[in-house]
C-alpha cells in the first residue's frame, strides 16, 4: 500500500468518523428536544390539574356553605312551626 492510498483511506475514515459524530449529535439534539417537549407538556398538565383542584376546592366550599344554610333554614322553619302549634 502506498503512502497516497493510506492517506486516502485515512481521509475517508476521518470523514466517516465526522459523519458518525454528526449523526450522534443530531440524535442527541432530537432526544433533547423530545425531553424539553415532554417537560413542557408535563408542566402544562400540572397547571391544568392545579386549576382543576382549585375549582374543586371552591365547589366544595360552596357546597358546604349551601348545606349550612339549608340546615339553618330547617332549624328556623322548625322553630316557626313549633311557635305556630303553641298558639
MDTraj code that builds the backbone (N, CA, C; nanometers):
import mdtraj as md
import numpy as np

residues = "UNK UNK UNK UNK UNK UNK UNK UNK UNK UNK UNK UNK UNK UNK UNK UNK UNK UNK UNK UNK UNK UNK UNK UNK UNK UNK UNK UNK UNK UNK UNK UNK UNK UNK UNK UNK UNK UNK UNK UNK UNK UNK UNK UNK UNK UNK UNK UNK UNK UNK UNK UNK UNK UNK UNK UNK UNK UNK UNK UNK UNK UNK UNK UNK UNK UNK UNK UNK UNK UNK UNK UNK UNK UNK UNK UNK UNK UNK UNK UNK UNK UNK UNK UNK UNK UNK UNK".split()
xyz = np.array([
    [0.0848, -0.1159, 0.0000],
    [0.0000, 0.0000, 0.0000],
    [0.0901, 0.1231, 0.0000],
    [0.0560, 0.2158, -0.0830],
    [0.1390, 0.3350, -0.0937],
    [0.0945, 0.4381, 0.0077],
    [0.1824, 0.5325, 0.0260],
    [0.1519, 0.6425, 0.1193],
    [0.0286, 0.7184, 0.0733],
    [0.0133, 0.7344, -0.0575],
    [-0.1012, 0.8075, -0.1132],
    [-0.2316, 0.7328, -0.0834],
    [-0.2326, 0.6018, -0.0992],
    [-0.3521, 0.5214, -0.0708],
    [-0.3845, 0.5232, 0.0791],
    [-0.2826, 0.5156, 0.1615],
    [-0.3033, 0.5201, 0.3065],
    [-0.3626, 0.6544, 0.3477],
    [-0.3153, 0.7618, 0.2835],
    [-0.3676, 0.8947, 0.3124],
    [-0.5139, 0.9053, 0.2714],
    [-0.5491, 0.8480, 0.1561],
    [-0.6878, 0.8488, 0.1096],
    [-0.7778, 0.7694, 0.2056],
    [-0.7289, 0.6542, 0.2489],
    [-0.8068, 0.5727, 0.3434],
    [-0.8234, 0.6448, 0.4771],
    [-0.7209, 0.7117, 0.5218],
    [-0.7294, 0.7872, 0.6471],
    [-0.8296, 0.9009, 0.6350],
    [-0.8276, 0.9699, 0.5217],
    [-0.9220, 1.0797, 0.4985],
    [-1.0650, 1.0268, 0.4960],
    [-1.0862, 0.9122, 0.4311],
    [-1.2194, 0.8523, 0.4246],
    [-1.2662, 0.8107, 0.5643],
    [-1.1757, 0.7516, 0.6409],
    [-1.2110, 0.7104, 0.7772],
    [-1.2434, 0.8313, 0.8637],
    [-1.1660, 0.9380, 0.8475],
    [-1.1916, 1.0599, 0.9246],
    [-1.3275, 1.1183, 0.8865],
    [-1.3606, 1.1165, 0.7572],
    [-1.4909, 1.1673, 0.7115],
    [-1.6045, 1.0864, 0.7723],
    [-1.5887, 0.9542, 0.7734],
    [-1.6914, 0.8681, 0.8335],
    [-1.7057, 0.8962, 0.9832],
    [-1.5941, 0.9177, 1.0494],
    [-1.5989, 0.9469, 1.1929],
    [-1.6710, 1.0782, 1.2180],
    [-1.6448, 1.1782, 1.1344],
    [-1.7117, 1.3081, 1.1487],
    [-1.8605, 1.2926, 1.1232],
    [-1.8948, 1.2177, 1.0168],
    [-2.0369, 1.1964, 0.9879],
    [-2.1052, 1.1208, 1.1013],
    [-2.0380, 1.0225, 1.1573],
    [-2.0953, 0.9486, 1.2706],
    [-2.1138, 1.0412, 1.3895],
    [-2.0177, 1.1299, 1.4117],
    [-2.0303, 1.2271, 1.5205],
    [-2.1467, 1.3204, 1.4979],
    [-2.1671, 1.3624, 1.3740],
    [-2.2809, 1.4486, 1.3420],
    [-2.4123, 1.3756, 1.3650],
    [-2.4143, 1.2491, 1.3247],
    [-2.5358, 1.1706, 1.3464],
    [-2.5624, 1.1575, 1.4953],
    [-2.4579, 1.1373, 1.5729],
    [-2.4763, 1.1255, 1.7169],
    [-2.5236, 1.2578, 1.7761],
    [-2.4650, 1.3683, 1.7290],
    [-2.5087, 1.4989, 1.7771],
    [-2.6524, 1.5264, 1.7373],
    [-2.6888, 1.4854, 1.6164],
    [-2.8254, 1.5029, 1.5690],
    [-2.9226, 1.4215, 1.6542],
    [-2.8838, 1.2982, 1.6837],
    [-2.9689, 1.2126, 1.7663],
    [-2.9823, 1.2707, 1.9069],
    [-2.8716, 1.3204, 1.9607],
    [-2.8774, 1.3810, 2.0941],
    [-2.9646, 1.5052, 2.0944],
    [-2.9562, 1.5833, 1.9900],
    [-3.0391, 1.7038, 1.9799],
    [-3.1869, 1.6658, 1.9725],
    [-3.2159, 1.5602, 1.8971],
    [-3.3545, 1.5138, 1.8871],
    [-3.4053, 1.4656, 2.0225],
    [-3.3227, 1.3929, 2.0951],
    [-3.3602, 1.3455, 2.2284],
    [-3.3812, 1.4647, 2.3222],
    [-3.2926, 1.5636, 2.3134],
    [-3.3054, 1.6830, 2.3982],
    [-3.4356, 1.7563, 2.3681],
    [-3.4672, 1.7703, 2.2391],
    [-3.5903, 1.8395, 2.2011],
    [-3.7135, 1.7611, 2.2481],
    [-3.7070, 1.6296, 2.2381],
    [-3.8180, 1.5461, 2.2851],
    [-3.8354, 1.5601, 2.4361],
    [-3.7243, 1.5621, 2.5080],
    [-3.7308, 1.5772, 2.6537],
    [-3.7866, 1.7141, 2.6920],
    [-3.7449, 1.8181, 2.6213],
    [-3.7970, 1.9522, 2.6501],
    [-3.9462, 1.9598, 2.6215],
    [-3.9887, 1.8962, 2.5140],
    [-4.1314, 1.8935, 2.4803],
    [-4.2107, 1.8184, 2.5874],
    [-4.1560, 1.7076, 2.6329],
    [-4.2232, 1.6299, 2.7380],
    [-4.2310, 1.7106, 2.8675],
    [-4.1246, 1.7832, 2.8994],
    [-4.1251, 1.8667, 3.0201],
    [-4.2298, 1.9762, 3.0087],
    [-4.2398, 2.0360, 2.8917],
    [-4.3400, 2.1405, 2.8684],
    [-4.4812, 2.0843, 2.8826],
    [-4.5033, 1.9661, 2.8245],
    [-4.6348, 1.9017, 2.8354],
    [-4.6666, 1.8680, 2.9806],
    [-4.5674, 1.8209, 3.0544],
    [-4.5890, 1.7871, 3.1955],
    [-4.6211, 1.9126, 3.2769],
    [-4.5523, 2.0212, 3.2490],
    [-4.5795, 2.1469, 3.3197],
    [-4.7203, 2.1950, 3.2905],
    [-4.7606, 2.1864, 3.1643],
    [-4.8961, 2.2277, 3.1262],
    [-5.0006, 2.1386, 3.1937],
    [-4.9750, 2.0095, 3.1992],
    [-5.0678, 1.9171, 3.2654],
    [-5.0779, 1.9478, 3.4140],
    [-4.9649, 1.9802, 3.4767],
    [-4.9651, 2.0152, 3.6187],
    [-5.0456, 2.1427, 3.6420],
    [-5.0287, 2.2414, 3.5548],
    [-5.1055, 2.3654, 3.5686],
    [-5.2548, 2.3390, 3.5539],
    [-5.2912, 2.2565, 3.4586],
    [-5.4321, 2.2214, 3.4394],
    [-5.4867, 2.1473, 3.5610],
    [-5.4082, 2.0558, 3.6151],
    [-5.4502, 1.9813, 3.7342],
    [-5.4669, 2.0754, 3.8536],
    [-5.3761, 2.1712, 3.8681],
    [-5.3875, 2.2674, 3.9780],
    [-5.5134, 2.3528, 3.9637],
    [-5.5442, 2.3938, 3.8410],
    [-5.6668, 2.4709, 3.8182],
    [-5.7899, 2.3872, 3.8513],
    [-5.7876, 2.2616, 3.8114],
    [-5.8999, 2.1725, 3.8407],
    [-5.9147, 2.1535, 3.9916],
    [-5.8030, 2.1402, 4.0621],
    [-5.8073, 2.1246, 4.2077],
    [-5.8651, 2.2501, 4.2729],
    [-5.8232, 2.3670, 4.2248],
    [-5.8764, 2.4920, 4.2793],
    [-6.0265, 2.5035, 4.2562],
    [-6.0712, 2.4636, 4.1376],
    [-6.2144, 2.4657, 4.1071],
    [-6.2899, 2.3682, 4.1970],
    [-6.2343, 2.2508, 4.2169],
    [-6.2983, 2.1511, 4.3035],
    [-6.3029, 2.2007, 4.4480],
    [-6.1968, 2.2639, 4.4930],
    [-6.1957, 2.3181, 4.6297],
    [-6.3023, 2.4250, 4.6471],
    [-6.3176, 2.5127, 4.5468],
    [-6.4201, 2.6168, 4.5545],
    [-6.5596, 2.5551, 4.5544],
    [-6.5791, 2.4532, 4.4713],
    [-6.7086, 2.3845, 4.4677],
    [-6.7389, 2.3204, 4.6028],
    [-6.6377, 2.2630, 4.6671],
    [-6.6567, 2.2022, 4.7992],
    [-6.6961, 2.3084, 4.9014],
    [-6.6288, 2.4238, 4.8968],
    [-6.6637, 2.5318, 4.9902],
    [-6.8058, 2.5812, 4.9664],
    [-6.8434, 2.5947, 4.8395],
    [-6.9792, 2.6387, 4.8069],
    [-7.0828, 2.5371, 4.8539],
    [-7.0534, 2.4093, 4.8355],
    [-7.1468, 2.3047, 4.8788],
    [-7.1608, 2.3040, 5.0308],
    [-7.0514, 2.3226, 5.1022],
    [-7.0584, 2.3268, 5.2483],
    [-7.1387, 2.4476, 5.2956],
    [-7.1208, 2.5616, 5.2295],
    [-7.1971, 2.6812, 5.2663],
    [-7.3458, 2.6599, 5.2388],
    [-7.3776, 2.5959, 5.1277],
    [-7.5179, 2.5690, 5.0950],
    [-7.5795, 2.4726, 5.1955],
    [-7.5043, 2.3721, 5.2357],
    [-7.5540, 2.2768, 5.3354],
    [-7.5789, 2.3466, 5.4686],
    [-7.4866, 2.4309, 5.5084],
    [-7.5044, 2.5031, 5.6343],
    [-7.6277, 2.5933, 5.6276],
    [-7.6462, 2.6605, 5.5154],
    [-7.7626, 2.7476, 5.5004],
    [-7.8913, 2.6658, 5.5045],
    [-7.8923, 2.5510, 5.4412],
    [-8.0110, 2.4648, 5.4414],
    [-8.0420, 2.4178, 5.5833],
    [-7.9382, 2.3822, 5.6596],
    [-7.9598, 2.3390, 5.7978],
    [-8.0146, 2.4538, 5.8826],
    [-7.9619, 2.5735, 5.8634],
    [-8.0116, 2.6891, 5.9386],
    [-8.1567, 2.7189, 5.9020],
    [-8.1897, 2.7086, 5.7736],
    [-8.3286, 2.7305, 5.7308],
    [-8.4212, 2.6247, 5.7891],
    [-8.3763, 2.5021, 5.7953],
    [-8.4577, 2.3949, 5.8518],
    [-8.4855, 2.4223, 5.9999],
    [-8.3801, 2.4634, 6.0721],
    [-8.3983, 2.4942, 6.2145],
    [-8.4954, 2.6099, 6.2322],
    [-8.4823, 2.7104, 6.1479],
    [-8.5731, 2.8256, 6.1579],
    [-8.7162, 2.7841, 6.1261],
    [-8.7353, 2.6997, 6.0258],
    [-8.8714, 2.6527, 5.9912],
    [-8.9295, 2.5684, 6.1049],
    [-8.8469, 2.4860, 6.1688],
    [-8.8943, 2.4061, 6.2820],
    [-8.9379, 2.4960, 6.3969],
    [-8.8575, 2.6003, 6.4248],
    [-8.8954, 2.6922, 6.5323],
    [-9.0264, 2.7638, 6.4989],
    [-9.0405, 2.8060, 6.3733],
    [-9.1650, 2.8726, 6.3337],
    [-9.2848, 2.7776, 6.3466],
    [-9.2671, 2.6522, 6.3083],
    [-9.3742, 2.5550, 6.3183],
    [-9.4126, 2.5315, 6.4635],
    [-9.3107, 2.5184, 6.5489],
    [-9.3388, 2.4960, 6.6907],
    [-9.4128, 2.6142, 6.7503],
    [-9.3755, 2.7357, 6.7136],
    [-9.4460, 2.8545, 6.7643],
    [-9.5897, 2.8582, 6.7156],
    [-9.6123, 2.8194, 6.5914],
    [-9.7479, 2.8217, 6.5383],
    [-9.8339, 2.7155, 6.6061],
    [-9.7740, 2.6056, 6.6470],
    [-9.8501, 2.4993, 6.7142],
    [-9.8816, 2.5384, 6.8591],
    [-9.8054, 2.6278, 6.9189],
    [-9.8300, 2.6687, 7.0575],
    [-9.9452, 2.7675, 7.0653],
    [-9.9788, 2.8319, 6.9622],
    [-10.0848, 2.9334, 6.9654],
    [-10.2210, 2.8760, 6.9642],
])
top = md.Topology()
chain = top.add_chain()
for i, resn in enumerate(residues, 1):
    res = top.add_residue(resn, chain, resSeq=i)
    for name in ("N", "CA", "C"):
        top.add_atom(name, md.element.get_by_symbol(name[0]), res)
traj = md.Trajectory(xyz[None], top)
